[in-house]
Every structure is written in C-alpha cells, then in structure tokens.
Amino acid sequence: MKKTKKGHSEDFFGDYRDFWWNESFLKLLARRLGLENCHSLLDVGCGQCHWSKLLVNYLGTSEIEPTRVCGVDSDRKWVKGTPALRAYFADKGVEFELKKANADALPYPDDTFDLVTCQTLLIHVPQPKEVLAEMKRVLKPGGTILCVEPNNLVQSLTRSSISSNDPIDEVLDHVKYALLFERGKKKLGQGDNSLGDLVPGMLAQAGFENIDVRLSDKAIAMYPPYDTPEQRATMQQWRTADRWTTDEFSDYDYFKTLGPESLAFYEEYLRKYAHLSERTERYIHAQKYHAAGGAMMYVVSGTKRADS
C-alpha cells in the first residue's frame, strides 16, 4: 500500500478543525484557569495554531509584560506559517513566533512560559511522558499546563440513523477494528489514539498539582438539511479524509505488525464494509441521515509547583 505524507492532524481534519470548540466553554475554561494572569503561551505541536488562536483571546495584557505566543511543530510545512496567521496575532498586538522542533526537545530555557499547552499531540508521540516532562521544564513555577487529548475508541460505539439497528456482530467488528488499529499504531511507536484517559495520571506522576479534568461540551449534530458551516465542514472531512497515513506507516502496517490474524481481519473488514461510506452518502442525499455527533475530548490541566 502506497504511503502518503498525511501524518499531521492539520492535513487529516482540514477546516473541520475550526469547529471543535464552543466559545462559551472556552470562556468558562479561561475563567476557571485564570488565563487572564497568563502573558506567555507555548503551543506544542501547533500545526497552524488553531488552538492558540483561540486561547490568545483570553490571555492577559500588561504594559510591563507584552503578550507572547510561541508555536513549536516538528513538521517544517507548518512552522513556515502563513501571512494570514502572522497577521492574526499582529492585529491583536501579540508577539508571535514559530519554531521547528520535536516535542521532547523544546527549544526554550527552563521556566519560560505562563501557559504550556497541546491539542491532540500526545496521542501521536511514542513517549508522552517525556513530552510532558519537557512541557513542565519550560513552564514557569506556578504556571499552567493544559492538555487536550481524546479517547477515539468511543467513536466506534456511537450510533446514527444508519447504524442504530446494525447486527451486534457488525458493531463488534467496528470496535475490534478500532482496538487493533490503536494497538498496532502504538506498537509501531506512533502513539496511542485514546491516550486521553491516561493523561491526568501522567500529570500526577510528573509532579503537577491542582489537576482538573473536564470534557469538551462540543458536539456537531448532523441532521437535514445539513446546511450549517460546521455540518458542511464535517461532511467535507468525511468525503476527503483518507485512512491515517504518515511518511513511514499506514493503517495496513498497524494491522500487519500485530500478526497474520490481525492482518487477515483488516483485509476482510475492508471488503465487508467497503459500502459504508456510500451508504452514508445515500442517506444524506435522501435527507435521512442524523446523529448527535458527540466525541470524548478530555481537557486536562494542572499547575507546576511554585518551588519546582
């Protein structure tokens, strides 16, 4: 199977990523975390800074300490930035820079930032504890870490008007596929797609205090006539997103690494359920598709001890 260079969630999700958050949730989160007291932010695995573009609106301003946003990504494609991205922060009077670096070797001194954050990064790294240690290192004592990571396995059990009466064996096939995909991806050192469940414990092990866990309240409900901007972006993502691939591995490799039995299941699964995307299209065209569109996205925060 030919590999492509789609290995970053920026590529995979496209414009759909612009609709991941409710503004009211972010306002409440900012108030709970006291983001008005933060003047410097590091977005690790930033892509095109979708996450930091949202958070910058809640950072504090000071004549003494200018507001500063920094982004780090290992993909050179994203750290070039765009004129529009740089203009976005410039228009807000915010100092902004992008750097190419790996998440486990951040190019900043100790105790640099008031807020260090990531969104769907830890699920793609082989050693998330090492990344969290680096995030802690560059965080100021008393500063806030904020990690947004999902449990993606849940999606294999969510229902729609199409799947609500599927045979139990078919539902179990979808769950098995998702489980094997995650196990193979993890075995090849590509991360854990449902790591969000484990992040609070990892923060505790890393020595963070005041650990809080919340769930994003965002759901993109799909129902006729599918004409809201977020519904249109969702359908576009469904239609154009390829199976997950990186420069080195594809989903085929994830199953292959688990052995012949898992690879045979993968190949049979593709044959057996090749019609699913076409079935969804037919139901949408007939105005009969609907689903609540929920997901499980953990929003995990903690503080670095003041004496660290």
Backbone torsions as a table, in degrees:
resi	resn	phi	psi	omega
1	MET	NA	129.7	-178.4
2	LYS	-71.1	136.2	177.0
3	LYS	-89.8	148.8	172.1
4	THR	-114.4	-177.5	179.8
5	LYS	-99.7	21.0	174.3
6	LYS	-80.9	97.8	179.7
7	GLY	-135.1	7.5	-178.1
8	HIS	-122.5	139.9	-177.9
9	SER	-62.5	-21.9	174.4
10	GLU	-58.7	-43.1	179.1
11	ASP	-69.5	-42.5	-172.5
12	PHE	-69.5	-41.9	-173.3
13	PHE	-95.7	-25.9	177.6
14	GLY	57.8	-140.4	-176.2
15	ASP	-66.9	-20.6	177.9
16	TYR	-53.7	-31.0	-178.4
17	ARG	-63.3	-22.6	-179.6
18	ASP	-69.7	-9.9	-173.9
19	PHE	-117.8	27.9	-176.1
20	TRP	-82.7	-13.8	-170.5
21	TRP	-132.8	145.2	169.6
22	ASN	-91.5	132.9	-178.2
23	GLU	-59.7	-38.2	-179.3
24	SER	-63.3	-35.8	177.0
25	PHE	-65.8	-43.9	-179.4
26	LEU	-64.2	-38.6	177.9
27	LYS	-62.1	-43.4	179.0
28	LEU	-66.3	-42.3	178.6
29	LEU	-61.2	-44.7	-179.7
30	ALA	-61.2	-39.4	179.4
31	ARG	-68.1	-42.5	-179.8
32	ARG	-64.1	-37.6	-177.7
33	LEU	-88.6	-6.5	-179.5
34	GLY	64.5	43.2	-176.9
35	LEU	-65.8	-16.5	177.0
36	GLU	-66.2	-16.0	177.1
37	ASN	-91.0	-1.4	179.8
38	CYS	-99.7	131.5	179.5
39	HIS	-116.9	-12.1	-179.6
40	SER	-133.1	135.0	-175.1
41	LEU	-133.1	136.4	171.9
42	LEU	-117.4	123.1	178.6
43	ASP	-103.5	108.8	-174.7
44	VAL	-92.7	127.9	-173.2
45	GLY	70.2	48.7	-163.5
46	CYS	-74.6	-24.7	-173.1
47	GLY	57.4	-126.4	177.1
48	GLN	-98.5	25.0	170.3
49	CYS	63.9	32.6	174.8
50	HIS	-54.5	-41.9	-175.1
51	TRP	-73.3	-48.7	-178.2
52	SER	-70.3	-25.9	174.7
53	LYS	-63.8	-30.0	176.4
54	LEU	-79.2	-46.3	-174.6
55	LEU	-68.2	-29.1	-176.6
56	VAL	-59.8	-25.5	-179.2
57	ASN	-68.0	-13.6	-176.9
58	TYR	-113.5	-0.2	178.3
59	LEU	-73.9	156.4	179.8
60	GLY	-80.5	161.2	176.0
61	THR	-120.6	150.2	-178.8
62	SER	-154.8	140.5	176.0
63	GLU	-69.8	-27.4	-178.9
64	ILE	-80.6	-41.7	-175.8
65	GLU	-123.5	105.9	-179.5
66	PRO	-65.6	149.4	177.7
67	THR	-72.1	135.2	-173.7
68	ARG	-135.3	130.8	176.4
69	VAL	-123.1	127.7	178.4
70	CYS	-123.6	142.8	177.7
71	GLY	-124.7	139.8	178.2
72	VAL	-126.8	133.6	175.9
73	ASP	-147.6	148.6	-179.7
74	SER	-83.9	-10.7	-177.8
75	ASP	-96.0	117.2	-177.4
76	ARG	-59.5	-28.8	-179.5
77	LYS	-56.8	-38.3	-174.6
78	TRP	-88.2	-31.3	-175.8
79	VAL	-76.1	-7.0	170.5
80	LYS	-68.3	-29.3	-177.7
81	GLY	68.8	-175.6	176.3
82	THR	-137.0	157.4	175.9
83	PRO	-56.6	-37.8	-179.6
84	ALA	-65.5	-39.7	179.4
85	LEU	-65.4	-45.7	-179.8
86	ARG	-66.2	-36.0	178.5
87	ALA	-66.6	-32.8	179.8
88	TYR	-58.2	-48.2	-179.2
89	PHE	-75.6	-34.8	178.7
90	ALA	-62.4	-40.6	179.7
91	ASP	-63.4	-23.7	178.1
92	LYS	-92.2	1.6	-179.1
93	GLY	69.9	31.0	-175.3
94	VAL	-108.8	132.6	172.5
95	GLU	-68.5	135.0	-172.8
96	PHE	-141.7	136.9	175.4
97	GLU	-149.1	152.2	175.8
98	LEU	-121.5	141.0	177.1
99	LYS	-136.3	146.6	174.8
100	LYS	-90.7	123.4	179.0
101	ALA	-169.1	159.0	174.0
102	ASN	-81.7	151.4	-175.9
103	ALA	-67.1	-21.7	179.7
104	ASP	-94.6	10.3	176.8
105	ALA	-148.6	69.5	-174.5
106	LEU	-72.8	134.3	-172.5
107	PRO	-84.8	49.9	-179.4
108	TYR	-139.1	151.8	178.6
109	PRO	-68.3	167.0	174.3
110	ASP	-58.2	149.8	169.4
111	ASP	56.2	49.8	-174.6
112	THR	-99.8	-37.7	-168.1
113	PHE	-115.6	146.9	174.3
114	ASP	-76.2	-31.5	-177.1
115	LEU	-138.0	125.5	174.3
116	VAL	-121.1	128.6	-170.4
117	THR	-142.2	161.0	173.4
118	CYS	-150.9	152.4	177.6
119	GLN	-131.1	119.2	-178.4
120	THR	47.9	46.2	174.9
121	LEU	-103.5	-49.0	-172.1
122	LEU	-62.4	-25.7	178.7
123	ILE	-70.5	-10.1	-177.1
124	HIS	-113.1	5.0	-178.2
125	VAL	-109.7	146.0	-177.3
126	PRO	-72.0	-29.1	-177.3
127	GLN	-127.9	77.6	-176.9
128	PRO	-61.3	-29.5	179.6
129	LYS	-66.1	-35.0	177.5
130	GLU	-68.4	-37.2	176.8
131	VAL	-65.1	-43.5	179.1
132	LEU	-63.4	-35.2	177.5
133	ALA	-64.3	-39.3	177.9
134	GLU	-68.7	-41.4	177.9
135	MET	-61.0	-39.2	177.8
136	LYS	-66.7	-39.7	-178.0
137	ARG	-59.0	-44.4	-175.8
138	VAL	-85.9	-2.5	177.9
139	LEU	-84.7	137.5	177.6
140	LYS	-67.1	148.4	171.5
141	PRO	-54.6	132.1	-175.7
142	GLY	84.8	-5.7	-179.0
143	GLY	-77.1	172.5	-173.4
144	THR	-111.1	133.2	168.4
145	ILE	-103.2	140.6	-177.7
146	LEU	-138.7	113.2	-177.2
147	CYS	-118.3	128.4	179.5
148	VAL	-115.0	108.8	-174.8
149	GLU	-141.4	143.2	-173.6
150	PRO	-98.0	170.0	155.2
151	ASN	-107.0	103.0	-177.6
152	ASN	-81.1	-16.1	-179.4
153	LEU	-63.4	-29.6	-178.4
154	VAL	-56.4	-31.7	-175.9
155	GLN	-62.0	-24.4	180.0
156	SER	-72.9	-9.8	179.7
157	LEU	-114.1	-1.8	176.7
158	THR	-76.5	148.6	-173.3
159	ARG	-114.5	158.9	174.7
160	SER	-135.1	178.9	178.0
161	SER	-64.0	-21.3	177.4
162	ILE	-79.5	-44.7	-168.2
163	SER	-96.4	-3.8	-171.2
164	SER	-60.4	-25.6	-179.8
165	ASN	-115.3	19.9	177.6
166	ASP	-60.6	146.4	175.6
167	PRO	-57.8	148.3	-178.1
168	ILE	-57.9	-38.3	-179.9
169	ASP	-61.8	-35.7	178.1
170	GLU	-68.6	-41.9	177.5
171	VAL	-60.4	-43.2	179.6
172	LEU	-65.5	-33.0	175.2
173	ASP	-61.0	-42.5	-179.3
174	HIS	-66.2	-39.3	177.6
175	VAL	-66.1	-43.7	179.5
176	LYS	-62.4	-42.2	178.3
177	TYR	-57.8	-48.3	-178.6
178	ALA	-62.9	-40.9	179.7
179	LEU	-65.0	-46.6	-179.6
180	LEU	-65.3	-40.0	176.8
181	PHE	-56.4	-48.2	-177.9
182	GLU	-65.4	-42.1	-179.0
183	ARG	-64.8	-42.3	180.0
184	GLY	-67.1	-42.3	177.9
185	LYS	-59.1	-43.4	-179.7
186	LYS	-67.3	-40.6	-179.0
187	LYS	-62.7	-32.8	179.2
188	LEU	-86.0	8.6	176.1
189	GLY	74.9	25.8	-177.6
190	GLN	-102.8	6.8	177.5
191	GLY	104.5	177.9	-175.7
192	ASP	-124.0	111.5	-172.9
193	ASN	-64.6	-16.0	179.9
194	SER	-120.2	33.1	-177.1
195	LEU	-63.9	-20.9	-176.9
196	GLY	-49.9	-33.9	178.8
197	ASP	-60.3	-27.6	-171.6
198	LEU	-100.9	-10.0	-173.8
199	VAL	-61.3	-42.6	179.5
200	PRO	-56.9	-43.1	178.7
201	GLY	-65.2	-36.0	178.2
202	MET	-66.1	-38.5	176.9
203	LEU	-64.3	-40.3	178.3
204	ALA	-63.3	-43.8	178.9
205	GLN	-63.8	-30.2	-179.9
206	ALA	-80.1	-4.3	176.0
207	GLY	94.0	11.9	177.1
208	PHE	-74.5	153.6	178.4
209	GLU	-113.7	170.7	174.5
210	ASN	52.1	45.2	-177.1
211	ILE	-73.2	127.8	177.9
212	ASP	-124.5	141.6	178.7
213	VAL	-125.0	125.7	176.8
214	ARG	-129.7	165.2	174.6
215	LEU	-115.2	133.2	174.1
216	SER	-58.0	139.9	-179.4
217	ASP	-93.7	13.7	-176.5
218	LYS	-80.8	129.7	170.0
219	ALA	-139.1	134.7	178.1
220	ILE	-104.8	92.0	-178.0
221	ALA	-70.9	136.1	179.4
222	MET	-109.9	124.9	179.4
223	TYR	-161.6	153.0	-179.7
224	PRO	-60.1	145.4	7.7
225	PRO	-94.4	18.3	175.9
226	TYR	57.3	45.2	-171.2
227	ASP	-114.9	7.2	175.5
228	THR	-80.3	155.6	179.4
229	PRO	-55.9	-40.8	-178.1
230	GLU	-71.9	-32.3	175.5
231	GLN	-68.0	-40.5	179.0
232	ARG	-65.2	-40.6	178.2
233	ALA	-66.0	-36.8	178.5
234	THR	-63.8	-46.6	179.7
235	MET	-64.4	-36.6	177.3
236	GLN	-64.3	-39.8	178.1
237	GLN	-64.6	-41.6	177.1
238	TRP	-59.5	-39.8	-172.4
239	ARG	-79.8	-26.6	-172.8
240	THR	-109.7	-19.1	-176.1
241	ALA	-70.2	125.1	176.4
242	ASP	-84.5	170.6	171.3
243	ARG	-60.9	152.8	-173.4
244	TRP	-64.2	124.4	177.2
245	THR	-138.4	153.9	174.6
246	THR	-127.4	-176.4	177.3
247	ASP	-62.0	-26.9	-174.2
248	GLU	-106.7	-36.1	-169.3
249	PHE	-132.4	156.1	172.0
250	SER	-127.0	175.4	178.0
251	ASP	-59.9	-32.5	175.9
252	TYR	-55.1	-43.9	-178.8
253	ASP	-65.9	-34.3	-179.6
254	TYR	-62.4	-40.2	178.5
255	PHE	-76.6	-38.2	-178.7
256	LYS	-60.5	-39.4	-176.5
257	THR	-67.3	-18.0	179.0
258	LEU	-87.1	-5.6	176.0
259	GLY	114.6	170.0	-175.7
260	PRO	-58.2	-38.3	-177.7
261	GLU	-64.8	-42.7	179.2
262	SER	-68.8	-38.6	178.6
263	LEU	-66.1	-38.7	177.4
264	ALA	-64.3	-39.3	177.0
265	PHE	-63.0	-42.6	179.1
266	TYR	-58.6	-48.4	-177.7
267	GLU	-66.3	-38.3	177.5
268	GLU	-69.2	-37.5	178.8
269	TYR	-60.6	-46.0	-180.0
270	LEU	-61.6	-39.2	177.6
271	ARG	-68.4	-42.6	-173.8
272	LYS	-69.8	-34.6	-173.0
273	TYR	-118.2	24.9	178.7
274	ALA	-62.7	-20.3	-175.5
275	HIS	-84.9	-7.6	-169.6
276	LEU	-62.0	-44.4	-178.6
277	SER	-66.2	-37.9	177.4
278	GLU	-66.0	-38.0	177.7
279	ARG	-62.8	-41.9	177.6
280	THR	-61.3	-45.1	178.5
281	GLU	-58.2	-41.9	-179.5
282	ARG	-63.4	-43.3	-179.1
283	TYR	-66.5	-39.2	177.4
284	ILE	-64.5	-45.9	179.6
285	HIS	-60.0	-34.5	179.8
286	ALA	-85.8	2.5	-179.6
287	GLN	61.9	36.2	-177.1
288	LYS	-118.3	-1.4	-179.9
289	TYR	-88.5	134.4	172.2
290	HIS	-154.1	147.1	-179.7
291	ALA	-161.6	152.0	-178.2
292	ALA	-71.7	-26.8	173.6
293	GLY	72.0	31.3	-179.8
294	GLY	-83.4	162.1	177.2
295	ALA	-146.7	167.3	177.9
296	MET	-113.1	98.9	-179.6
297	MET	-117.1	112.4	179.5
298	TYR	-81.5	139.3	175.9
299	VAL	-118.8	102.5	-169.6
300	VAL	-114.0	126.9	-179.3
301	SER	-128.4	160.3	176.3
302	GLY	-163.2	171.7	178.7
303	THR	-123.0	146.6	176.0
304	LYS	-82.4	131.7	-178.1
305	ARG	-54.5	138.5	-176.9
306	ALA	-62.6	-24.1	-179.1
307	ASP	-98.9	12.8	-179.1
308	SER	-75.0	NA	NA
